[in-house]
Amino acid sequence: MSDPAVTVYHNPACGTSRKTLELLRERGVEPTVVEYLKAGWTRPQLEDLLSRMKASAHDILRVRGTRAEELGLTDPAASEATLLDAMVADPALVNRPIVVTPKGAALCRPQETVLTLL
């Protein structure tokens, strides 16, 4: 049975994302899994996650394997609005996995970070 209070924004091709899910399931938590590469992001959704994480878009920007550098997104001067627009246009620019629980939200890299949310 899934726990609607726990959501994992997941990329099944990512080892860290898979290991995070495994850690949750080992502890008896069956989260709602959102494959964000398929579902995409909305700007309000990203803004809400960042607020819960007390983070900026720079904090969750995925560089490796993306066009982040080519798009100028790694520049510290790149605005929050620019990053959010790019993340909505290309969901792969968001690092993963992001986990949301009643205790908060976090980018769970390394995967053991998820334990702080349980």
C-alpha atoms as an extended CHARMM CRD file, in Angstrom:
* protein
*
       118  EXT
         1         1  MET       CA              0.0000000000        0.0000000000        0.0000000000  PROA      1               0.0000000000
         2         2  SER       CA              1.4090000000        3.4090000000       -0.9020000000  PROA      2               0.0000000000
         3         3  ASP       CA              1.9510000000        6.1650000000        1.6330000000  PROA      3               0.0000000000
         4         4  PRO       CA              0.3920000000        9.3260000000        0.1650000000  PROA      4               0.0000000000
         5         5  ALA       CA              2.4190000000       11.4290000000        2.6170000000  PROA      5               0.0000000000
         6         6  VAL       CA              5.7060000000       10.4130000000        0.9660000000  PROA      6               0.0000000000
         7         7  THR       CA              6.5010000000       11.3550000000       -2.6250000000  PROA      7               0.0000000000
         8         8  VAL       CA              9.6440000000       10.5660000000       -4.5750000000  PROA      8               0.0000000000
         9         9  TYR       CA             10.4310000000       12.4950000000       -7.7510000000  PROA      9               0.0000000000
        10        10  HSD       CA             12.2350000000        9.6640000000       -9.4420000000  PROA      10              0.0000000000
        11        11  ASN       CA             14.2700000000        8.7820000000      -12.5030000000  PROA      11              0.0000000000
        12        12  PRO       CA             14.3440000000        4.9880000000      -12.8300000000  PROA      12              0.0000000000
        13        13  ALA       CA             17.5790000000        5.1920000000      -14.8630000000  PROA      13              0.0000000000
        14        14  CYS       CA             19.3830000000        6.7850000000      -11.8880000000  PROA      14              0.0000000000
        15        15  GLY       CA             21.1230000000        4.4830000000       -9.4120000000  PROA      15              0.0000000000
        16        16  THR       CA             20.8410000000        6.9670000000       -6.5460000000  PROA      16              0.0000000000
        17        17  SER       CA             17.1400000000        7.3530000000       -7.2080000000  PROA      17              0.0000000000
        18        18  ARG       CA             16.6310000000        3.5710000000       -7.2520000000  PROA      18              0.0000000000
        19        19  LYS       CA             18.6440000000        3.1410000000       -4.0290000000  PROA      19              0.0000000000
        20        20  THR       CA             16.6050000000        5.8660000000       -2.3320000000  PROA      20              0.0000000000
        21        21  LEU       CA             13.3880000000        4.0250000000       -3.2050000000  PROA      21              0.0000000000
        22        22  GLU       CA             14.9390000000        0.8160000000       -1.9140000000  PROA      22              0.0000000000
        23        23  LEU       CA             15.8300000000        2.4680000000        1.4250000000  PROA      23              0.0000000000
        24        24  LEU       CA             12.2630000000        3.7140000000        1.8210000000  PROA      24              0.0000000000
        25        25  ARG       CA             10.7770000000        0.3180000000        1.0090000000  PROA      25              0.0000000000
        26        26  GLU       CA             13.1840000000       -1.4440000000        3.3980000000  PROA      26              0.0000000000
        27        27  ARG       CA             11.6810000000        0.7370000000        6.1160000000  PROA      27              0.0000000000
        28        28  GLY       CA              8.1280000000       -0.1720000000        5.1540000000  PROA      28              0.0000000000
        29        29  VAL       CA              7.3480000000        3.0180000000        3.2450000000  PROA      29              0.0000000000
        30        30  GLU       CA              5.7480000000        2.6610000000       -0.1770000000  PROA      30              0.0000000000
        31        31  PRO       CA              5.9040000000        6.1970000000       -1.5660000000  PROA      31              0.0000000000
        32        32  THR       CA              4.0260000000        7.8350000000       -4.3750000000  PROA      32              0.0000000000
        33        33  VAL       CA              6.5270000000        7.7180000000       -7.2280000000  PROA      33              0.0000000000
        34        34  VAL       CA              6.5230000000       10.5010000000       -9.7980000000  PROA      34              0.0000000000
        35        35  GLU       CA              8.6520000000        9.8490000000      -12.8570000000  PROA      35              0.0000000000
        36        36  TYR       CA              9.2920000000       13.5320000000      -13.4740000000  PROA      36              0.0000000000
        37        37  LEU       CA             10.9700000000       13.0110000000      -16.8590000000  PROA      37              0.0000000000
        38        38  LYS       CA              7.5940000000       11.7330000000      -18.1060000000  PROA      38              0.0000000000
        39        39  ALA       CA              5.3170000000       13.9490000000      -15.9970000000  PROA      39              0.0000000000
        40        40  GLY       CA              7.3590000000       17.1320000000      -16.3450000000  PROA      40              0.0000000000
        41        41  TRP       CA              7.4190000000       20.0370000000      -13.9120000000  PROA      41              0.0000000000
        42        42  THR       CA              5.3440000000       23.1280000000      -13.4510000000  PROA      42              0.0000000000
        43        43  ARG       CA              6.8620000000       26.3160000000      -12.1670000000  PROA      43              0.0000000000
        44        44  PRO       CA              4.5380000000       26.4410000000       -9.1040000000  PROA      44              0.0000000000
        45        45  GLN       CA              5.4680000000       22.8380000000       -8.3130000000  PROA      45              0.0000000000
        46        46  LEU       CA              9.2030000000       23.6090000000       -8.4300000000  PROA      46              0.0000000000
        47        47  GLU       CA              8.7370000000       26.7970000000       -6.4090000000  PROA      47              0.0000000000
        48        48  ASP       CA              6.8240000000       24.8420000000       -3.7560000000  PROA      48              0.0000000000
        49        49  LEU       CA              9.5050000000       22.1330000000       -3.5810000000  PROA      49              0.0000000000
        50        50  LEU       CA             12.2870000000       24.7110000000       -3.3220000000  PROA      50              0.0000000000
        51        51  SER       CA             10.4170000000       26.5200000000       -0.5580000000  PROA      51              0.0000000000
        52        52  ARG       CA              9.9970000000       23.2680000000        1.3860000000  PROA      52              0.0000000000
        53        53  MET       CA             13.6700000000       22.4700000000        0.8480000000  PROA      53              0.0000000000
        54        54  LYS       CA             14.7850000000       26.0020000000        1.7450000000  PROA      54              0.0000000000
        55        55  ALA       CA             16.8310000000       25.8160000000       -1.4390000000  PROA      55              0.0000000000
        56        56  SER       CA             17.3340000000       27.6760000000       -4.6890000000  PROA      56              0.0000000000
        57        57  ALA       CA             17.0610000000       26.4040000000       -8.2330000000  PROA      57              0.0000000000
        58        58  HSD       CA             20.8800000000       26.4820000000       -8.3670000000  PROA      58              0.0000000000
        59        59  ASP       CA             20.8810000000       23.8900000000       -5.5350000000  PROA      59              0.0000000000
        60        60  ILE       CA             18.9020000000       21.3420000000       -7.5540000000  PROA      60              0.0000000000
        61        61  LEU       CA             20.3540000000       22.0230000000      -11.0070000000  PROA      61              0.0000000000
        62        62  ARG       CA             21.6620000000       18.8810000000      -12.6510000000  PROA      62              0.0000000000
        63        63  VAL       CA             24.7180000000       19.6090000000      -14.7820000000  PROA      63              0.0000000000
        64        64  ARG       CA             26.1190000000       16.1940000000      -15.6860000000  PROA      64              0.0000000000
        65        65  GLY       CA             24.4500000000       14.7380000000      -18.7540000000  PROA      65              0.0000000000
        66        66  THR       CA             22.4080000000       17.8750000000      -19.4460000000  PROA      66              0.0000000000
        67        67  ARG       CA             22.6760000000       21.0750000000      -21.4710000000  PROA      67              0.0000000000
        68        68  ALA       CA             23.0170000000       23.2140000000      -18.3080000000  PROA      68              0.0000000000
        69        69  GLU       CA             26.4620000000       24.5940000000      -19.1670000000  PROA      69              0.0000000000
        70        70  GLU       CA             25.5840000000       25.1650000000      -22.8200000000  PROA      70              0.0000000000
        71        71  LEU       CA             22.4950000000       27.1190000000      -21.7410000000  PROA      71              0.0000000000
        72        72  GLY       CA             24.5230000000       29.2630000000      -19.3280000000  PROA      72              0.0000000000
        73        73  LEU       CA             22.6790000000       27.8940000000      -16.3100000000  PROA      73              0.0000000000
        74        74  THR       CA             25.8470000000       27.1140000000      -14.3420000000  PROA      74              0.0000000000
        75        75  ASP       CA             26.7270000000       30.8100000000      -14.2370000000  PROA      75              0.0000000000
        76        76  PRO       CA             26.1820000000       31.9670000000      -10.6290000000  PROA      76              0.0000000000
        77        77  ALA       CA             24.5740000000       35.0920000000      -12.0950000000  PROA      77              0.0000000000
        78        78  ALA       CA             21.8620000000       33.0440000000      -13.8360000000  PROA      78              0.0000000000
        79        79  SER       CA             18.6020000000       34.1360000000      -12.2550000000  PROA      79              0.0000000000
        80        80  GLU       CA             16.1980000000       31.8980000000      -10.3730000000  PROA      80              0.0000000000
        81        81  ALA       CA             13.5550000000       32.6850000000      -13.0050000000  PROA      81              0.0000000000
        82        82  THR       CA             15.8890000000       31.6270000000      -15.8170000000  PROA      82              0.0000000000
        83        83  LEU       CA             16.6810000000       28.3390000000      -14.1050000000  PROA      83              0.0000000000
        84        84  LEU       CA             13.0450000000       27.5840000000      -13.3150000000  PROA      84              0.0000000000
        85        85  ASP       CA             11.9880000000       28.3170000000      -16.8980000000  PROA      85              0.0000000000
        86        86  ALA       CA             14.7220000000       25.9910000000      -18.1720000000  PROA      86              0.0000000000
        87        87  MET       CA             13.7330000000       23.2400000000      -15.6990000000  PROA      87              0.0000000000
        88        88  VAL       CA             10.1120000000       23.4040000000      -16.8010000000  PROA      88              0.0000000000
        89        89  ALA       CA             11.2010000000       23.2450000000      -20.4600000000  PROA      89              0.0000000000
        90        90  ASP       CA             13.6810000000       20.3920000000      -19.8300000000  PROA      90              0.0000000000
        91        91  PRO       CA             12.8520000000       18.2940000000      -16.7280000000  PROA      91              0.0000000000
        92        92  ALA       CA             16.2460000000       16.5440000000      -16.8980000000  PROA      92              0.0000000000
        93        93  LEU       CA             17.8190000000       19.7580000000      -15.5740000000  PROA      93              0.0000000000
        94        94  VAL       CA             16.4510000000       18.9240000000      -12.1110000000  PROA      94              0.0000000000
        95        95  ASN       CA             18.6690000000       16.7070000000      -10.0090000000  PROA      95              0.0000000000
        96        96  ARG       CA             17.1650000000       13.6340000000       -8.4160000000  PROA      96              0.0000000000
        97        97  PRO       CA             15.7290000000       12.1250000000       -6.3780000000  PROA      97              0.0000000000
        98        98  ILE       CA             13.7380000000       14.7140000000       -4.4990000000  PROA      98              0.0000000000
        99        99  VAL       CA             11.7530000000       13.2500000000       -1.6180000000  PROA      99              0.0000000000
       100       100  VAL       CA              8.8790000000       14.9180000000        0.2150000000  PROA      100             0.0000000000
       101       101  THR       CA              7.5930000000       13.6580000000        3.5840000000  PROA      101             0.0000000000
       102       102  PRO       CA              5.6720000000       15.2590000000        6.4510000000  PROA      102             0.0000000000
       103       103  LYS       CA              9.0970000000       16.1310000000        7.9520000000  PROA      103             0.0000000000
       104       104  GLY       CA             10.2080000000       18.1190000000        4.9030000000  PROA      104             0.0000000000
       105       105  ALA       CA             11.7460000000       17.8010000000        1.4770000000  PROA      105             0.0000000000
       106       106  ALA       CA             15.2740000000       17.1780000000        0.2520000000  PROA      106             0.0000000000
       107       107  LEU       CA             17.4210000000       16.3160000000       -2.7050000000  PROA      107             0.0000000000
       108       108  CYS       CA             18.5300000000       12.8780000000       -1.5460000000  PROA      108             0.0000000000
       109       109  ARG       CA             22.0950000000       12.7740000000       -2.7840000000  PROA      109             0.0000000000
       110       110  PRO       CA             23.5430000000       10.7000000000       -1.2310000000  PROA      110             0.0000000000
       111       111  GLN       CA             20.5580000000        8.3850000000       -0.8710000000  PROA      111             0.0000000000
       112       112  GLU       CA             21.0100000000        8.1100000000        2.9010000000  PROA      112             0.0000000000
       113       113  THR       CA             19.7440000000       11.7010000000        3.1420000000  PROA      113             0.0000000000
       114       114  VAL       CA             16.2380000000       10.2520000000        2.8660000000  PROA      114             0.0000000000
       115       115  LEU       CA             16.6070000000        8.8010000000        6.3730000000  PROA      115             0.0000000000
       116       116  THR       CA             16.5480000000       12.3370000000        7.8280000000  PROA      116             0.0000000000
       117       117  LEU       CA             13.0530000000       12.7480000000        6.3860000000  PROA      117             0.0000000000
       118       118  LEU       CA             11.5550000000        9.6740000000        8.0930000000  PROA      118             0.0000000000
